[in-house]
Amino acid sequence: METLILKLLTFPFILFIAHLLFRGVEFGSFPQIGIWGIILAIASYYADFYLLGERVRASAFSAALADAIIVAVLIWIVQLIFFSASITLLGAVYAGILFAGVEFFIHSWLIKNKMIRWRNRS
């Protein structure tokens, strides 16, 4: 649960930073950033259960790489839902890389603190 709270607090902020840094990531309004930050946080939270769970057992790096792809696709889909958003494919990739950097540290923290069930068995 701590992970979900952490992601709900950080993901909208990271998306806002991507909006400021990358020319290819432009949202029409601030609430759009918040809404998509929350959607990305929830999607990433459930992806962590799969990627870091007992079935896949991905490393922090490979899980962050998978999260980068998921986030890039979801951010690129934003332009199909919000017509005032202008997001290029390259901008979505840059934002995905930015999210992957943060996710790497979150995954490392989860593994280090033994918050992943399969890691507790060792």
QUITAGI-V573679 format. One record per residue. N is the residue number from 1. RES is the residue in one small letter. SS is DSSP state (~ for helix, > for strand, _ for the rest). PHI is phi in whole degrees, 0 to 359 (none if undefined). OMEGA is omega as a letter, one per 40 degrees, with the letter a starting at -180 (999 if undefined). Layout:
n | res | ss | phi | omega
N | RES | SS | PHI | OMEGA
N | RES | SS | PHI | OMEGA
//
This chain:
n | res | ss | phi | omega
1 | m | _ | none | i
2 | e | ~ | 298 | a
3 | t | ~ | 295 | i
4 | l | ~ | 297 | i
5 | i | ~ | 297 | i
6 | l | ~ | 300 | a
7 | k | ~ | 291 | i
8 | l | ~ | 296 | i
9 | l | ~ | 277 | a
10 | t | ~ | 270 | a
11 | f | ~ | 297 | i
12 | p | ~ | 299 | i
13 | f | ~ | 294 | i
14 | i | ~ | 296 | i
15 | l | ~ | 294 | i
16 | f | ~ | 294 | i
17 | i | ~ | 297 | i
18 | a | ~ | 297 | i
19 | h | ~ | 298 | i
20 | l | ~ | 283 | a
21 | l | ~ | 278 | a
22 | f | _ | 253 | a
23 | r | _ | 295 | a
24 | g | _ | 276 | i
25 | v | > | 236 | a
26 | e | > | 232 | i
27 | f | _ | 259 | a
28 | g | _ | 284 | a
29 | s | _ | 207 | a
30 | f | ~ | 296 | i
31 | p | ~ | 301 | i
32 | q | ~ | 298 | i
33 | i | ~ | 296 | i
34 | g | ~ | 296 | a
35 | i | ~ | 298 | a
36 | w | ~ | 288 | i
37 | g | ~ | 298 | i
38 | i | ~ | 291 | i
39 | i | ~ | 298 | i
40 | l | ~ | 295 | i
41 | a | ~ | 296 | a
42 | i | ~ | 292 | i
43 | a | ~ | 297 | i
44 | s | ~ | 293 | i
45 | y | ~ | 299 | i
46 | y | ~ | 287 | i
47 | a | ~ | 295 | i
48 | d | ~ | 298 | i
49 | f | ~ | 301 | a
50 | y | ~ | 284 | a
51 | l | ~ | 290 | a
52 | l | _ | 257 | a
53 | g | _ | 278 | a
54 | e | _ | 293 | a
55 | r | _ | 284 | a
56 | v | _ | 261 | i
57 | r | _ | 56 | i
58 | a | _ | 286 | i
59 | s | _ | 282 | i
60 | a | ~ | 299 | a
61 | f | ~ | 291 | a
62 | s | ~ | 291 | i
63 | a | ~ | 292 | i
64 | a | ~ | 293 | i
65 | l | ~ | 295 | i
66 | a | ~ | 296 | i
67 | d | ~ | 297 | i
68 | a | ~ | 298 | i
69 | i | ~ | 292 | i
70 | i | ~ | 299 | a
71 | v | ~ | 295 | a
72 | a | ~ | 299 | i
73 | v | ~ | 294 | a
74 | l | ~ | 294 | i
75 | i | ~ | 293 | i
76 | w | ~ | 292 | i
77 | i | ~ | 292 | a
78 | v | ~ | 307 | a
79 | q | ~ | 294 | i
80 | l | ~ | 280 | a
81 | i | ~ | 263 | i
82 | f | _ | 257 | a
83 | f | _ | 290 | i
84 | s | _ | 278 | i
85 | a | _ | 275 | i
86 | s | > | 233 | a
87 | i | > | 232 | i
88 | t | _ | 273 | i
89 | l | ~ | 297 | i
90 | l | ~ | 294 | i
91 | g | ~ | 297 | i
92 | a | ~ | 295 | i
93 | v | ~ | 294 | i
94 | y | ~ | 299 | i
95 | a | ~ | 295 | i
96 | g | ~ | 298 | i
97 | i | ~ | 294 | i
98 | l | ~ | 297 | i
99 | f | ~ | 295 | a
100 | a | ~ | 298 | i
101 | g | ~ | 299 | i
102 | v | ~ | 291 | a
103 | e | ~ | 297 | i
104 | f | ~ | 302 | i
105 | f | ~ | 290 | i
106 | i | ~ | 294 | i
107 | h | ~ | 295 | i
108 | s | ~ | 299 | i
109 | w | ~ | 295 | i
110 | l | ~ | 298 | a
111 | i | ~ | 290 | a
112 | k | ~ | 297 | a
113 | n | _ | 272 | i
114 | k | _ | 53 | i
115 | m | _ | 268 | i
116 | i | _ | 256 | a
117 | r | ~ | 302 | a
118 | w | ~ | 289 | i
119 | r | ~ | 285 | a
120 | n | ~ | 288 | a
121 | r | ~ | 283 | a
122 | s | _ | 280 | 999
//
